[in-house]
Amino acid sequence: MTLRELIEGVEAHEKTLTVFDPEPGAVESLREHFGDRNLVIECASADRGPENYAVLGRGDEFVTAVSVANLLESGRRAGSKTVDSPYQPILDHLDETMFTSYDRERMLAASEEIEDRAFRVASGTLHAGFQYPSNVEPQREAYERLGNRGDLDVHVYVAPGDSIDSFDDVSLHVEDCAEIRRSWFVAFDGGDLRENMCALVAEEREGTEGFYGFWTYDPSTVDYALNHLEATYPADSNEPTTTGT
């Protein structure tokens, strides 16, 4: 499975957020709040039950429910796995909902969530692809700090472009293939705990602006990404190759 196929697999499982008996402006606020996510937001009415609450579903499957007030609580950074958030039940299931049109600033912010977790755990393996040397060069100091952190094994992937020097304590993979040129990813295997596993996987698509992809804290999804990267771009792959599509 390629990274594109993984993105398409998540994309195929579209979710719907149904808001029952909303307060004025609630649906519009939710659509604005989740405007960069591939999420259908609908309005409905119930004969009984609480008002102004939202139900997350996938097809005919009920996933979870939460009050709109909690869901719209301000001050949370998109993509963060904040412990004890009042709307964590929704975030737990939205972490594999597609995001659309993320610019590089937002991609960097989302990447930092995973990098910070890897730094705190200080063990395991972190894989990061930033397309071209010009994108990762500003992150050199941060990634060398990660590579020098405890027992953390760090791999950085770029396509050929501007010249790039090797990193201290980081395995550099220069891969001449379309997947590395169009993909931005950060994947962490969690060290010794699968509950720490997380990944951001996105790509640039022709004819669209920004990046299209998802983040996830689901171990099985992270495993797919890690297994693909490790099998396709082995650890001794530090010279330009034609691997991948």
C-alpha positions as CSV (number, residue, x, y, z in Angstrom):
1,M,0.0,0.0,0.0
2,T,1.4,3.4,-1.0
3,L,0.9,6.6,0.9
4,R,-1.6,7.8,-1.7
5,E,-3.5,4.5,-1.3
6,L,-3.5,5.0,2.5
7,I,-4.9,8.5,2.1
8,E,-7.6,7.3,-0.4
9,G,-8.6,4.6,2.1
10,V,-9.2,7.1,4.8
11,E,-10.9,9.4,2.4
12,A,-13.4,6.6,1.4
13,H,-14.7,6.4,5.0
14,E,-16.4,9.8,5.0
15,K,-18.2,10.8,8.2
16,T,-21.3,12.9,8.9
17,L,-21.9,15.2,11.9
18,T,-25.6,15.6,12.4
19,V,-26.6,18.5,14.7
20,F,-30.0,18.0,16.4
21,D,-32.2,21.0,17.2
22,P,-29.3,23.4,17.1
23,E,-29.2,26.9,18.6
24,P,-29.2,29.7,16.1
25,G,-25.9,29.9,14.3
26,A,-24.6,26.6,15.7
27,V,-24.4,24.7,12.4
28,E,-22.7,27.7,10.7
29,S,-20.2,27.8,13.5
30,L,-19.5,24.1,13.2
31,R,-19.0,24.4,9.4
32,E,-16.6,27.2,9.9
33,H,-14.8,25.3,12.7
34,F,-14.3,22.2,10.6
35,G,-14.2,24.0,7.3
36,D,-10.8,22.4,6.4
37,R,-12.1,18.9,7.1
38,N,-13.8,16.5,4.7
39,L,-16.8,16.2,7.0
40,V,-20.5,16.5,6.1
41,I,-22.4,18.6,8.6
42,E,-26.2,18.3,8.6
43,C,-29.1,19.7,10.7
44,A,-31.9,17.5,12.0
45,S,-34.7,17.6,14.6
46,A,-35.6,15.0,17.2
47,D,-38.9,14.4,19.0
48,R,-37.2,14.0,22.3
49,G,-33.7,14.2,23.8
50,P,-31.3,17.1,24.4
51,E,-31.1,20.0,22.1
52,N,-28.0,21.4,20.4
53,Y,-26.1,18.2,20.4
54,A,-24.1,16.5,17.6
55,V,-24.0,12.9,16.5
56,L,-21.0,11.6,14.5
57,G,-21.8,8.8,12.1
58,R,-20.2,6.8,9.3
59,G,-23.0,5.7,6.9
60,D,-25.7,4.1,9.1
61,E,-23.2,3.5,11.9
62,F,-23.4,5.5,15.1
63,V,-19.9,6.6,16.2
64,T,-20.4,9.0,19.1
65,A,-22.3,12.1,20.4
66,V,-21.3,15.3,22.2
67,S,-22.9,18.7,22.9
68,V,-22.3,21.4,20.4
69,A,-21.2,23.8,23.2
70,N,-18.4,21.4,24.1
71,L,-17.5,20.7,20.5
72,L,-17.0,24.4,19.8
73,E,-14.9,25.1,22.9
74,S,-12.2,27.5,21.9
75,G,-8.5,27.5,22.4
76,R,-7.6,24.1,21.1
77,R,-5.1,23.7,18.4
78,A,-6.3,21.7,15.4
79,G,-4.9,18.2,15.5
80,S,-3.8,18.1,19.1
81,K,-4.7,15.1,21.3
82,T,-5.5,17.1,24.4
83,V,-6.2,15.0,27.4
84,D,-9.6,15.4,29.0
85,S,-10.9,17.8,26.4
86,P,-14.7,18.1,26.7
87,Y,-15.1,17.2,23.1
88,Q,-12.4,14.4,23.1
89,P,-15.1,11.8,22.1
90,I,-15.4,13.6,18.8
91,L,-11.7,14.2,18.3
92,D,-11.0,10.5,19.0
93,H,-13.0,9.6,15.9
94,L,-12.2,12.6,13.8
95,D,-8.5,12.0,13.8
96,E,-8.7,10.1,10.6
97,T,-11.1,12.5,8.9
98,M,-9.5,14.1,5.9
99,F,-8.3,17.7,6.0
100,T,-8.1,19.9,2.9
101,S,-6.1,22.8,1.7
102,Y,-3.6,22.9,4.6
103,D,-0.8,25.4,3.8
104,R,2.8,24.8,4.8
105,E,2.4,26.8,8.1
106,R,-0.4,24.5,9.2
107,M,1.5,21.4,8.1
108,L,4.5,22.5,10.2
109,A,2.2,23.0,13.2
110,A,0.6,19.6,12.8
111,S,4.1,18.0,12.4
112,E,5.3,19.6,15.6
113,E,2.6,17.7,17.5
114,I,4.2,14.4,16.5
115,E,7.7,15.6,16.8
116,D,7.0,16.9,20.4
117,R,5.6,13.5,21.3
118,A,8.6,11.6,19.9
119,F,10.9,14.0,21.9
120,R,9.1,13.3,25.1
121,V,9.1,9.6,24.7
122,A,12.8,9.6,23.7
123,S,12.7,6.2,22.1
124,G,11.3,4.4,19.1
125,T,11.5,5.5,15.4
126,L,10.4,8.7,13.8
127,H,10.0,9.0,10.0
128,A,9.5,12.4,8.3
129,G,9.2,13.4,4.7
130,F,9.3,17.1,3.6
131,Q,9.4,16.7,-0.2
132,Y,12.5,18.8,-0.9
133,P,15.7,19.9,0.9
134,S,14.5,23.5,1.0
135,N,11.6,22.4,3.1
136,V,13.5,20.4,5.7
137,E,16.6,22.6,5.9
138,P,14.9,25.1,8.3
139,Q,14.1,22.1,10.5
140,R,17.7,20.8,10.6
141,E,18.4,22.0,14.2
142,A,15.1,20.5,15.5
143,Y,15.7,17.2,13.8
144,E,19.3,16.9,14.9
145,R,18.0,17.5,18.5
146,L,15.5,14.8,18.0
147,G,18.1,12.4,16.6
148,N,20.3,13.1,19.6
149,R,17.4,12.5,22.1
150,G,17.7,9.3,24.1
151,D,17.2,6.1,22.0
152,L,15.1,7.9,19.3
153,D,15.9,6.7,15.7
154,V,15.1,9.5,13.2
155,H,14.8,9.2,9.4
156,V,14.3,12.2,7.1
157,Y,13.2,11.8,3.4
158,V,13.6,14.2,0.6
159,A,13.6,14.1,-3.2
160,P,16.6,15.4,-5.1
161,G,16.7,19.1,-5.4
162,D,19.0,21.7,-3.8
163,S,22.1,20.1,-2.3
164,I,21.7,18.9,1.3
165,D,24.3,18.0,3.8
166,S,24.0,14.9,6.0
167,F,22.4,15.3,9.4
168,D,24.0,14.6,12.8
169,D,22.4,11.5,14.3
170,V,19.7,11.4,11.6
171,S,19.4,8.9,8.7
172,L,18.9,10.9,5.5
173,H,17.1,9.3,2.6
174,V,17.3,11.0,-0.8
175,E,14.7,9.3,-3.0
176,D,14.1,10.2,-6.6
177,C,10.4,9.2,-6.8
178,A,7.0,10.9,-7.2
179,E,5.8,9.7,-3.8
180,I,8.5,11.6,-1.9
181,R,8.2,14.6,-4.1
182,R,4.5,15.0,-3.5
183,S,4.1,13.7,0.1
184,W,4.5,15.3,3.5
185,F,4.5,12.8,6.3
186,V,5.6,12.5,9.9
187,A,5.1,9.1,11.6
188,F,6.1,7.9,15.0
189,D,6.0,4.3,16.2
190,G,5.4,5.2,19.8
191,G,8.5,3.7,21.3
192,D,7.5,0.9,23.6
193,L,3.8,1.9,23.8
194,R,1.4,1.6,20.9
195,E,-0.8,4.2,22.5
196,N,1.9,6.8,21.7
197,M,1.8,6.0,17.9
198,C,0.8,8.8,15.7
199,A,1.2,10.0,12.1
200,L,0.4,12.8,9.7
201,V,0.2,11.8,6.0
202,A,-0.6,14.3,3.3
203,E,0.0,15.0,-0.4
204,E,-0.1,17.9,-2.8
205,R,-2.6,17.2,-5.6
206,E,-2.5,18.7,-9.1
207,G,-5.1,21.5,-9.6
208,T,-5.6,22.1,-5.9
209,E,-4.0,24.4,-3.3
210,G,-2.3,23.2,-0.2
211,F,-2.1,19.7,1.2
212,Y,-4.7,17.0,1.4
213,G,-4.4,14.3,4.0
214,F,-5.1,13.2,7.6
215,W,-3.5,12.7,11.0
216,T,-4.1,9.7,13.1
217,Y,-3.5,8.2,16.5
218,D,-4.8,4.8,15.4
219,P,-1.9,2.2,15.8
220,S,-3.0,0.0,12.8
221,T,-3.1,3.0,10.5
222,V,0.3,4.2,11.7
223,D,1.6,0.7,11.1
224,Y,0.5,0.8,7.5
225,A,2.5,4.0,6.9
226,L,5.6,2.8,8.8
227,N,5.6,-0.6,7.1
228,H,5.4,1.0,3.7
229,L,8.2,3.5,4.4
230,E,10.5,0.9,5.9
231,A,9.9,-1.7,3.1
232,T,10.1,0.8,0.2
233,Y,13.0,3.0,1.5
234,P,15.4,0.8,3.5
235,A,17.8,2.2,6.0
236,D,20.8,2.0,3.7
237,S,18.9,4.0,1.0
238,N,20.8,7.3,1.3
239,E,21.5,8.0,-2.3
240,P,19.1,9.0,-5.1
241,T,17.0,6.1,-6.3
242,T,14.0,5.5,-8.6
243,T,12.0,3.5,-6.0
244,G,8.3,4.2,-5.8
245,T,5.7,5.7,-8.1
